[in-house]
C-alpha cells in the first residue's frame, strides 16, 4: 500500500476512535505533539505528511487497541455501516409505532 493511503486509513480510523471514545481530536493532537488541525489537513488532502510508526504506537496506547485495528482499512467503513444499521432499526421502530397509532386512531373513527 502507498504510504499516503496508510496515513489516510489511520486518519479515518483515528476520527472513528475519537468518536467512539468521546475524545476530542484536538486533545489527541496535543497528546501526540501534533499541531492543531493535523488530522483535519490529512483528511482534506491538504497535507502529504505521513504518520510515523511511533505515533501509531502512541495512538494504540491511548485507545488501548492493537495496531491491526488502527491500520484496518475496513474499520471506519464497518463502523459507519453499523451506525447506519442502527439508524435503520430506529426508523423501523418509529414507523411501526406510527402505524400502530394510526391503526388505533382509525378504529376509533
Secondary structure, 3 states (H helix, E strand, C coil): CCHHHHHHHHHHHHHHHHHHHCCCHHHHHHHHCCCCCHHHHHHCCCCCCCCCHHHHHHHHHHHCCCHHHHCCCCHHHHHHHHHHHHHHHHHHHHHHHHHHHHHHHHHCC
